[in-house]
Amino acid sequence: MTKIGMAFIGVGDMGSHHAIGFDMLPECEVRYICDFHEGNIERTLKEIRNGNPVILQDYKELLDKEDIDAVVISVPNYLHREIAVAFLHAGKHVFLEKPVAPSIEDCDAIIEAAEKSGRLLQIGLVYRYSNLYRRMAKELASGRLGQVSMMWCKEFRDPFPPADWFYDSSKSGGALVEKDCHHFDIFNWMIGSRPKRVFASGGQHVIRNGEDILITNSYTHYPAKVISDSSIVDHAWVIVEYENGSKANLGLCMYLKPRNLMEDGLEFGLIGNNGVQMTAKKDSRIGIYGGDDYTKEYIDVDVRSDSIMGGHTGGQTQRKDFVACILEGRKPFANGQIGRDALLVALAAEKSIREERYVYIDEIK
């Protein structure tokens, strides 16, 4: 069997997991890794079991390689357009980490390049591939909640990794773009309607611009670092209103600590117009409550088989789907348009905070 030749642009926290995960798939061969950070490369190579990748520092050296069929791009958001468009123009399939880009202009340029090239563009909206959230969608499809009329998400966590670009909104797009495009996508998916307008309130409580803050992070391999310049919010409340009348609310806190004592972790909740409530906690358990028969049901979902090495739930499933889409010529579940729809909500929320007003989705152009 001819293997899918793969290159990995950036092997930091997310990119390293991608290289290791794709290396586990028999249809793939990890042929190139591009990263200028020696620690990232060393950490990744220790876990590569099947491939023997060539190491490079400049992605441009890979554009003309005929033994590359697909690339996985896991670089800072402000570099997404430059690198993704280059590889799409070179005729390579692209798996691009979320968000699509820090601006709608960059996002549209990437989607246009994919359409013109006829190559796949899959966005790393990993929750779309999670057993947990797919089971929630299955329960909704069965009519358990009728029409979802209200949703919420609690994302209370520790700060971003101590890398400067995360804290520069011109490079990351802002905290709500970088972190919460995942969650806005879940809103869009579960509610099944087009978002209409957004109102958000946020600011800086702890990680304040102009103050020296020692940033520690529970999941990154990067050492603690003092951050003095931050143009992103460290907390926010966001309300999203949909065309069908449904409403969703997201709460973000980026200074909670210690992370390992957060009993509930990420939480989603849904209420249907039949009075039934469904919740998802710890990325592993669904609860269904209420309705005419006062139902109370708990569903423990397998979230180990869809990931690797303690990574994001759905992480390995999304990689398998990318490979299947290449082999079968079908469109990914997390395609460019899905990523764009999530980005629109995030950008509207960022704009709402800056301008202190409702922002209509149609304004984001």
C-alpha positions, 0 to 999 in steps of 0.5 A: 500500500502506498502511504500518505506522505505527511509533513508537520509544520510546527510541533509544539503542544498540538503539533507534537500530538499530531505527528505522534498520532498520525505516525500511529496510523498505518496509512500514513508516513511521517516524512518531514518535521519543520520547526526551529525549536530543538526542544519541540523536535526532540520531544516529538522524535522520542515518540515517533515509532514508525517514521524517520522524518527529515528535520527542516526549519523553513517550510518553503523547502517543502513546497515542491516535495513530491513525496508529501501528500498532506501537511499538518499546520500547527503554528501561531494563528497569524502565520496560518494564512501564509503557510496554509495558502502556500501548501494548498497552492502547491497541491497538498491536503491541509490539516490546519489547527483551529482557529482558521485564522485571526481575521475573517480576511485571512480565513476567506483567503485560506478557504478560497485557496482550498477551493481553487486547489481542489485539496482538502482543508480540515480544521482542528475543531477537535470536539466535533470528533469527540465521542462525548459531543457526538453522543450529545448530538445523537441524543438531540437527533433522537428528539430528547430535547425537542429544539435546543432553546438555551445553551451554556459553556463554562470554560474556567481554566489556567492561562494560555502557555507562556508564549508572547503571541498568545497574549498579542491580539493582533497575532492570536485574534484574542482570547475568545478567538484562540480559545473559544472557537471550539465552544462557539462551534459546539453552540452552532452545531447543537443549536443548528441555526445561524448565529444572528448577533453577539453581546460580550463583556470582558476585560483584564482582572489578573493578567493586566497589560503593563504589569509583570505577571509570571505565567504558569500553565498546567499542560504546556512543556514551555517553562514559566515566563513573565508576561508584561504586555497583554492585549487580550482579555483574561475573562469574559461573558458572551451571549450569542443569539440565533436566528431561530430564537435560541440563545447561548452563553459562554463564561471564560476565566483564564486565571483559575488555579490550580487547574488540577483541582477543578472538579468539573472542568469544561462544562456544557449545558443544553435546555430544550423547549420540552423542558429537558436539560442535558449537561456534559462535564469533565469531557466524559459524562452526560446527564439528562434531566427533567421533562414530563416524566422527570427523567434522570439519566447518566451516560458515561462515554468512552473518551479514551479510544478517540484520543492519545496520550491524554490529549484532547478528546476526539484528537485521534478520531479527527486524524483518522477522519482526515486520512479517510477523507483523503482516501475517499475524496469526501469533505471533512466534518470540520471543514473550512466553512464550519471553522469560518462560522465558529470564527464569526462568533468569536470575532463578533464577541471580541468586537462587542467587548471593544465597542461595548455593544451588540455586534451583528454577525453580518457586520464581520466581513 
